[in-house]
Amino acid sequence: DGFQTSSGDAEIGGGWGYESVNAMVKHWPGGGTGEGGRDAHFGFGKYAVYPGGAFDQHMVPFIEGAFDLEGETGMAAAVMPYYT
């Protein structure tokens, strides 16, 4: 939970408050999966591939990490999407 959680008089609710710093997770599964290593910032890199059906492995850091924190807030505040 790190700096996300505020406590005491600084807490507004659910762990969030005046002393909280939002944590953003990046990039949603898709970063690094560009077909042939192409850059997803461009049209030629718009396809994501998961060889061997490994999409579930890309989800682990989000589901078991960023969306399942031990502190009061419980999860990261935001997710940066990816273009693919």
C-alpha positions in Angstrom: 0.0 0.0 0.0 3.0 2.3 0.5 2.2 6.0 0.4 -1.4 5.4 -0.7 -2.7 4.9 2.8 -3.6 7.9 5.0 -4.4 7.4 8.6 -5.9 9.3 11.6 -7.2 12.8 10.9 -5.6 12.7 7.4 -7.9 9.8 6.3 -11.1 10.6 4.4 -12.3 7.1 3.9 -11.1 3.6 3.0 -7.5 4.4 3.6 -7.5 7.3 1.2 -6.9 10.8 2.5 -5.0 14.0 2.5 -1.6 12.4 2.7 -2.2 9.7 0.1 -0.2 9.4 -3.1 -2.0 7.5 -5.8 -0.1 4.5 -7.2 -0.6 3.7 -10.9 0.2 0.3 -12.3 1.6 0.1 -15.8 1.2 -1.2 -18.3 -1.9 -3.4 -18.4 -1.0 -6.8 -19.9 0.0 -6.0 -23.4 3.2 -4.1 -22.7 5.9 -6.1 -24.4 3.6 -8.4 -26.2 3.8 -6.6 -29.6 3.9 -9.0 -32.5 7.5 -9.3 -33.7 8.6 -6.9 -31.0 6.9 -4.0 -32.8 6.2 -0.8 -30.8 2.6 -0.4 -29.8 2.8 3.4 -30.0 2.5 3.0 -33.8 -0.1 1.3 -36.0 2.3 -1.4 -37.1 2.5 -2.6 -33.5 -1.2 -2.9 -32.8 -1.3 -6.6 -32.3 -0.5 -8.3 -29.0 0.6 -11.9 -29.0 0.8 -14.4 -26.1 2.8 -17.4 -27.4 1.8 -20.7 -25.8 -1.4 -19.2 -24.5 0.5 -17.4 -21.7 -2.0 -14.6 -21.2 -2.8 -15.7 -17.7 0.8 -15.3 -16.7 0.7 -11.7 -17.7 -2.3 -11.2 -15.4 -0.6 -12.4 -12.2 1.2 -9.2 -11.2 -2.1 -7.3 -11.5 -4.5 -9.8 -9.9 -2.2 -11.1 -7.2 -0.3 -7.9 -6.8 -1.6 -4.5 -7.6 -5.3 -5.4 -7.1 -4.7 -7.3 -3.9 -2.7 -5.1 -1.5 -2.7 -5.6 2.2 -3.3 -2.0 3.3 -6.5 -0.1 3.8 -6.8 1.0 0.1 -6.7 -2.6 -1.0 -5.5 -1.9 -4.6 -3.6 0.5 -6.8 -5.5 3.7 -7.7 -5.1 3.5 -11.5 -4.0 1.3 -14.4 -2.2 2.7 -17.4 -3.6 1.0 -20.5 -1.6 -0.1 -23.4 -2.3 0.5 -27.1 -2.3 -3.1 -28.3 
